[in-house]
Amino acid sequence: MRSVRVFDSTLRDGSQAAGISFSVQDKLNIVSALDDFGVDYIEAGNPGSNPKDLMFFEKAKALSLKHAKLCAFGSTCRHGVPPEQDGNLASLLAAGTEAVAVFGKTWKLHVTEILKISPDENLTIIRSTLRYLTEQGREVIFDAEHYFDGYKNDPEYALSALGAAIEGGAVCLCLCDTNGGCMPWEIEQITAETVKAFPDIAIGIHCHNDTGCAVANSLAAVRAGATHVQGTFTGFGERCGNADLSVVVPDLMLKCQYKTGCTLSSLRNTALKISDISNVHLPGSAPYTGANAFAHKGGMHIDGVMKLPRSFEHVPPEEVGNSRHFLTSEVSGRGTVLPIIQKFAPETTKNSESTARILELLKQKELEGYQYEAAEASFELLVKKALGLSRSFFSVTFFKVSDDVPYPNGHMPSSAIVEIQVGNQSRIAGSVGNGPVNALDLAMREALQNFYPQISQMHLTDYKVRVISTGSATDAAIRVLIDSTDGREVWTTVGVSTDITEASFRALTDSYEYILSKK
């Protein structure tokens, strides 16, 4: 098996994505996650560009990484400034990393029109910069910026730029599709020709996703002989993003039989952790790592998977740290709902009357606007009630929500009053919150904690609203999904009504009922 080295640029290229801003601690946490996953290089920032990266590299000196090498990023020296006098190169060295990634121009257009220097002067800059860093004891990776555009424009000059990098001491030549505009067949052809021209040095690939081909382009380059792959872990980056390593790595290992140092069984957990730190939602449809990557909804699909998983799954979900689950919906068959029913009534079979009854109830509820595929906690409550196995922990005999007069600072609070009945006892509680749903949640929590102290352990983590009818927008039915957690488990509940507060109330009630049924 051939080996491929994995170079993660989440903390440098990824930080250039719209809406991304890492704190120093964020960067340290992501480094830890990437090292645990097993990447070979972590490109952690440009120390010459901002004080935050300088601070990070200073703190990073205390890290004890198990597998990865930290890598500082920078450019070749400026025209007319010797490398030893260049401030950016001084910052690269001050970062104290064993490896550095340095980009240089390989497209004549950039040399003559952007840098405004001659082609030969650019080659001298590349050669002298890399030689200086190599003499300082650094392992130098040369990022050949705009390489594929440069090669298509003037292959002889693009190759001469790589030759200058080798003369300077580069240990790897990383070919960059900086504009992200190449197709896989172009990448494969040009990479193969470059590998043939420089057979004795590692060739890398760095792709952007402007045509949606970054993953495919990376795989094409490896197929052509590249042994070093760069990308960001969940694919975010400047413009349309970078090659997504959470897809590239399993593709290489599971589909192409390449070896890396990465631990695939922790792939999903690593993607979730990095997304959470980055404040980026990991799409449910993300290959391998998404919540829906191994989710089955169609009745025939579910039946096939239950009999033979590989009939509808290209890899076992556990190989990438994910899990299989069946989505409950109006298109579900009996095989979908049966495993849930059997959790509470093990003797139930596919042909039981209770199975048919619950399936019809599910279809009726979805006709009303409910959707349980993303609200399994509410569906579990529905099943238990249909089986006569649920316990009523409380009932809400009255609630009222209102918006109040603005405070002097212009803030518009909301207030809520709730009356809870538990057995033959009742309690009334009120609260002020940031909006009607927050006020209602706080009031319900205050009332319930008098009877169930464990309620204090849970809190809401997400709140989503969907308009689900096709009528007038202000007269439409509303579906509310609420995510909650007690620090150990996360569950989702759903409520539907033409009134958003009523829909929220139903989802909130289910959330409290669910955790009380568990505890």
N, C-alpha and C positions, 0 to 999 in steps of 0.2 A: 504494500500500500504506500502510495506517495503521501508525503506530509505537506500540509499547508499551514503557514504561520498566520495568525489572526491578529490584526492591528485595529484596535478600537479607537475611534476619533469622536466619541460622544461628547467629551468634555471640551473639544476644540471646534470641530466642524459642527457638531450638534448644537453647541451654544450659539451658533450664528443663525439658528432658526428663529422665526418670528415667535415672540411670546416666551422664549426660554431665557431664564436668568438664574444661573447657579450661584449660590453662596459658597464660601470656602468650605464650609462643613458639608454642603451638598456634594461638592466635588470629592471630598475625602470619602464620603459614604459610597459614591458611585465607584470610586477606585476599589474599595473593598469588595463590592459586589462583583465587579469585573474580574478581579483577581481570584475570587472564589470560583467563578465560572470557568476560568482557565485560559483567558486570552493571553497572547504572548506579549503584546505591547499595548500600553494605554497612553495615547497622546492626550496630555492633560492641559494643554493651553499654550498660549504665546506669551512668555514672560516679558517680552519687550513691548507688549501692546497695552498693558494696564496693570495697576498696582494690585488688583485682586489676584491675578495669576501669579505675580511675584510672591504674594503672601502664601498662596496655596503651595507653591514649590518649597518655600521655607518650612512650612508645617509638614509637607510630604517627606522631608528628609528623615523624619522620625518613624515612618511607616516600615513595617517588616512584611514585605509582600512575599507570598509563597510561590508564585509562578510568573507574574507579569513583570515587565520592565517599564518603568515610567519613561515617557518620551516628551521632551520639550519641542515646541514647533517654532520655526522662524523662517526668514527669507535669506537669500544670498546677500552679501554686502552691497552697499550702495555704490553706484558708479563714482569713481574718483576717490573713494575712501578705502584705504587698505583694511583687510579683515581685522587685523589686530587693533584698529582704531574705530571699528564700527560698533555703535552702541547696542544695536539689536543682537549682534553676535556676543557681545559681552554679557547681555542678559541671558542668552541661551546657556552660556557657560556657568553663569551664576546660579542657574536653576539646579545645577548639581546632578542632573540625570545621566545615567549611563549611556542612553541613546538620545539622539536628536534627529528630527525630521526637518529637512531644509528644502524649500521649494525654489525652483529656478525656471526661467523661461526657455521653452523649447519650440515655440511657434514664432517664426520670423515676424509676423504681424505685430506681436507684442513687443518684440525686441526693438523694432524700428519705429513703431507708432505709439507705444505706451512708454517704454523706457527711454526712447529717443537716443539709442546708441547703436553702434555698428554690430553686426552679427559676431565678428571676432571678439569685440570687447565683452559681449555677453558670455562667450565661452571662457574667456579669461576670468570673469567674475565667478562663474560656477567652479572652475578648477581651483582657484585660489581660496575661495570660501571653504570648500570641502577639505582641502589640504590643511588649512589652518585648524579646523575643528578636529580633524583626525589627529593632528600633531598634539592636540590638547587631550587626547585619550578618549575621544567620543566615538561611539558607533554611529555612523552617519547613514541615514536613509534619505535618498534623494527623491523628492516628489517632482516628477517631470510635469510641470503645469502645462495644461492644454496640449498634452503630447499627441493625442490622436488627431486633433485639428491641425497641429503642426506637421505631423507626418503626412497627412493627406495633402497639405500645401507644399511641403518640401521635405521629403523623407531623408534626404542626405543631411540636411541641417539638423533635423530632429535627432537623428542618430549621432551626429557629431556632438550635440549637447550631452547625450548620455555618455559618450566617450570621454568628454571633459570631466564628467562626474566620477567616472571610474578612475581617471588619472588623479583626481583629487582624493580618492580613497573611499568612495561610497561602497557600502556592503550590500546595498539593495537599491535597485532602480524601480521606483513605483510609477507606473504609467497612469496619468490622470486624464479622465474624460471630464474636464473641469466644467465645461458648458452642459454636460449631460445630454448631448444631442446625437450620440452615435448609436448605431444598431448593433445587435449581437454579432452578426456576421462580419461587420467592420472591425469590431474589437478583436474577434478571434483571429482574423487574417493578420492585422497589424501586430498583435501580440506575438503570433507565431513567427513573423518575420523578424521581430525584435529579439526574441529568444534565440533564433538562429544566428543573429548578428553578434550576440553576447552570451555564448553558451556557458560561460564560467562564472556568472554572477546571478544572484537571485533577482528575479523580475516580479514586481508587484502590480496590483491593480487598484485603482481608486475611482469609483464611479458615482456620478450624481444621477438623480432620478427624473430629469426633466422630460424624458419621453416615457417614463414608467418602466424603463428597461434596466435599471441599476443592478438588480439581482441577477437578471439574465446575462447582462454584460459581464458581471463579475465571474459567473460560472463559465462563460465563454472564454474569458481570459485564462482561467485555470485550466480549462480543456486544452488551450493552446500552449501551456507550459508555465504560466505564472505560479509561483509558490508562496506568495505573500498577498493577503487580501485585506483591504482597508474598508471600513464602513462605520456606521453608528449603530448602536445596539437595537433600537427600535425604528431606525430609518429616518428620524427627523434630522433636519439640517437646513442649510441655506436654500432659498427658493423652494423647490419641490422635494428637497431632502437628499439623503445619501443612500447607498446600498444598505439594506437592512440586514445586519449581521445575525439577528434572531431568525432570519430565513436562510441567509447564505450558509451559515455554519451547519444547520441540520441537512440542508440540501447536499452540501459537500460530503458529509459523513454518512447519511442514510441513503442517498440516491446515487452518489458518484464514487463511494468507497474511498474517500480520502481520509487521512488521519489528521486530527488537530489535538491540541491539549485541552479542549473544552469538555465539560461534563454535561452531556445532553439532558440527563435526568433533572438537572436544575434549571433548564432553559426557561420554562414558563415563570418560575419563581423569580429568576433574575430579571426577566422582562417586566414583570409586575413591579418589582422593587425599583428599577430604574425609572419606569414610567411614573410611579408615585413620587419619587424624589424630584423628578423633573416637572411635576404637576401637569403631566400629559396623560390623557386617557388612552389606554391600550385598546385599540378597536377589537370588538368581539369577533370580527372576521379576520383578524391577523392570522396568517398561516402558522401552524404549530402552537402558538402561544395564546391565541385569542380564546375567549370563553366559548365561542361557537365553533372552534376549529374541529371539535369532535362532538358537536351537538346534532342530534337527528330529530326531525320533526315529522316527515312523511311516514305514514303507517307501514308501507311496504319496505321503506328503508330500515325502520326500526326492527321490523320482523327479521329482515336479512341480517342485521348486525347482531341481534340476539342469538341467531343460529350460527353465524360465522362472521366474526367482526371484520375480517379482511375483505368481505364482500362489498363493504361500503366505506372502509377506512384504509388509506394508503400506507399508514404506519400505525403501530399500537400507540395510543395516547400516552401511556406511561413512559415510553422511551424519551419523550420530551418534557416530562413532568406535568403533563396535562391529564385530564380525565374525561371519560365519556359521559354524556348525559342525554336524556331524551326529553324533548320539549313537548309540553302538554298544550294542545290547541284543538280547534274544531276539526283539523284534519288528522288528529291522532287516531290510532287504532287501539284495540283493547290491550295489545301488548305494551303500549306506552304507559297506560294508567295502572296496569296490573302490579308492577313492582312497588308503586307507591301505596296501593291498597294493601298489599301483602305485608308492608311494614307494620300495619295495625291489625290486619286480619289474615294471618299466614295461610289459613285454610282456603282462602278465596282462589278461584280458578278463572281462567280467561272467559269461560262460558257461564260464570255465576251471574245470577240476577243482579247482584250488587254491582258487578263490573259494568253491566249494560246500563244500569240506572245512573251510575256516576258519569259514564261517558255521555249520556244524554244531558245530564245536568251541566257538564262542562260545555257542551255545544250551545246550550241555552244561555249560559252565562257569557260566552263569547259573543253571542248574538246581541246581548245587552251592551257590549263594549268592553267586557273584561278580557284580559289577556294574561295567561298564567305562565307562558314559557319563560318569562323573566321574573316571575313572582311565585316561586315555588313554595314559599312559606304560606301564602294565602291559599294556594291549591291544597297544601297539606291540611290546613284547617277545614277547607271545603270537604275534603274526603272524610275526615274524622266526623264531621257533623252529619254527612250523608250516611255513615255507618253507625251513627248513634253512639260514638265513642268519645265525643267531646265533652268537656266540662265547661260550664259557664263561670268564669272567674269574676266577671263584673258586668254590669250593664250601665249604659249612660242614659240617665232619665231626662237629662236636659243639658243643652249647651247653647251658648250665645257668643258670637264674635262680632266686634265692632271696631272701626277705625276711629281714633281719637283726635282731638284738636292738636295741631302741631305744637311741638315744644318751641321755645324761643329760638333755638338753633335751626329751626325749619324741619327737624326730624318728625316724621309722621308715625307714631307708634300705633299698635293695635292692642286691644284687650280681649280677654276671653273669660267666661265663667262656665264651669262644668259641674254637674252634679253626678256623682258616681254611686251606684248601689252595689254593695257586696253582701249577699245574704240578706239579713234584715237590718243591715246598717247602711247608712248613706253618709256621704261627705260632699260638701260644696267647696270648690277652690277656684280662685281667680288668679290671673297673671297678666302682665304686660309684656309684649314681645316685639321683635322686629318683623312685623307683618302678621296677618291673621293666623297662618299655619304655625308659626313659631309660638305665638301666644296660646293657641289651642294645645299644642304639644306640652308647653310648660304647665298649663292648668291641669291637664290630664295627669301628667307626671306627679304634680303636687297632691292631687286627690288620691291617686293609686298608691303612692309611697306610704300612706297611712296604713294600708292593709298589706302591701307587698313591698317591703324594704328593698328587695333585690332589683326593683325597677331602677334604682339609682345607678346600677351598673351599666345600663344601656343608654345609648344616645343615637340620634339620627346622623347619618353620614352623607346622604344624597337625597335629592328631591327632584323628580322629573314630572313634567306636565305635558300631556299630548291632547290635542283636539282630534276627536275620532269620528265625528259625524260630518256629513257633507252638506248640511244645511247652513243656515245663516251663522256666521262666525260667533255672534254674541248669543246665539240660541243653541250652540253646539254642545254635544256631550263631551265631557272631560274625563280623561284617564290620568290618574296620579299614581306614580310608582315611588315608593319610599324605601331606601336602604337603611338598615339599622345594624348596630353591633353592640356586643357586650364585652368587647376586647378579645374574645376567643372565636366567636362565630359571627358571620355576616349573613343577614337574611333580607329578602325583598318582599314587600307586600303591595297590594294594588287596591285601589278604590275607584269607582266610576259613578258619575252623577252629572247632571247638567249644571250643577253648582260646584265650583272649584273647592269651596270650603267643605262642602258635604263629601266630595270625593276624597279630599285630604283626610277628613275625619274617619272615613271608612278604612283607608290605608293605615292610618295611625292606630285605630282600634285593633286591626289585625296584627300589627307589629307587637303591641303589648300582649295580646292574646297568645301569640306564637311563643314569645319568650317565657311567659308564665306557664304554658303547657310543657315547656322543656324543663323548667326548674321545679 
